[in-house]
Every structure is written in C-alpha cells, then in structure tokens.
Amino acid sequence: MPGSYYSLGLRDSSNEVSSTKWNVGDLTVLTLGAALTQMGALETATDNVTIGAIASSAFGDSDSRAYVRPSDAQAQRGIKWTVSWEDAVTFSKGTNTIPTANLDLLPMVGGVRVEDLDLSAGAGAALKAAIEALCKSPAGNALTVLRVYFSD
C-alpha cells in the first residue's frame, strides 16, 4: 500500500476518542511482517506514555477494540504529547500529537513539572525507538524524534 499509515484511537475519561496518525511508508507483502511488529512496539510505547484506553488501531483497515473507559479522570484527549520530528534526509520538521498523555512521567524540578518527556530512558526511550523504527516523513524518509513534550 503506497503511502500507508498507522493510527491509534485513544479513549479519554469523558468517553471521547482522539487519535494519533503516523505515515509508515510503503507496505508490501515483503515489508508487512516487520511493519506489524513495529506497529505493535509503537502501540505498546504509546500505551506506556498515555493514561487513556486504546480504542482502535488502523493501517488501511480498521481494528476496533473492546469498549474500555479509563478510570483515571486525568485521561483527557486534550492533554497531549506533541512529538517534534525531523526528516532524516531533507531535514524538514513536523509534529504529531498523542492524546491522553500520562503527565506522571514528567519529573518535578523545583516544584514545577518539566514539559519534556525523557527520551533517554524508560517509556520515553521506548516511544522514540518505536516511532523511529516504523514511521516516515511525508516524503517517505526516516524520522528522527527531536522532542516529546506536554501540550494542551
């Protein structure tokens, strides 16, 4: 499938669903197996940095999940991670958002919560690795994740 995508829908505590969508380049019979593994890694990494419930996933075909409403009232689709990335070839920049960010992953420094997710370890490093392994820029090139930060 030329210009394929992968998306995840996340349900918040108000029962609203918002999604994150990523370009994954061309999927062929030869690349599908590896891409499915990478999609699973991205889903796991996304689940580990959010507090919403994964409601659906899709890549050209819908894969709805059982209805699960998160118990955490802070799981709101308006509380997002913004992923800032750069095309590894053209160096053009872009962003994607992931709803229902788990802000408990952000440390407090001097009584103030830091905005940036730590991409060098833990859930942040897993998310960065999963995005860089699977996702492509609109030009079809590899992405380099520059920053993941809280936005509302």
Helices and strands as residue ranges (DSSP letters): E 4-11, E 17-25, H 32-49, E 53-58, E 62-64, E 80-87, E 93-99, G 103-105, E 108-109, E 112-113, H 122-134, E 143-151
